[in-house]
Amino acid sequence: MKKSLYPSFVIAPILILFFFAQCKKEYTPSVPLTITLYNKPLSTIQSYIKGLWKLHYGKGGIAANNIQYYDSVFFKFTNDNKIILSYKNTIGVDTTIKWVKDLGTYTHGDSTFTMNFYDKLGYPSNYIVDGIFNDTLVLHDYGSDAVFYHFTKSN
């Protein structure tokens, strides 16, 4: 009497596929965030910059290749449209941002929202949120010979 091996050839691969399919882990590669923000609606800009950002360096100004490095400078953008700027744990700015729609400098002719606020001594600051490129937030001065400031997200 011969036994048929056909059922084992059919059932074994199905069982193997079933077990491996259950053990498979999903792989989601970590892709750095890159988004241009100066040409987006204000709500989009605010949602992307919300949180604490550490300033690393500024590049540009009157000498285009000039780089100024910063130590212990943080910008915090809150849910209620405030900015808190601290340097070595001393708060220099804690105020509400006034957003103004204007024709932006260094925005390829696109109109954009400028971020305007005053520090505790009354000095004005005007920035344009350029974007987030490879997880680096870039703000630049609103004016000619702008300095481009580079930040990373902080905890």
Secondary structure, DSSP 8 states (H G I E B T S, - for coil): -----HHHHHHHHHHHHHHHHHH-----------EE-TTS-HHHHHHHH-EEEEEEEEEESSSTT-EEEEEEEEEEE-TTSEEEEEETTEEEEEEE-EEEEEE-TTSTT-EEEEEEEE-TTS-EEEEEEEEEETTEEEEEESSTT-EEEEEEE--
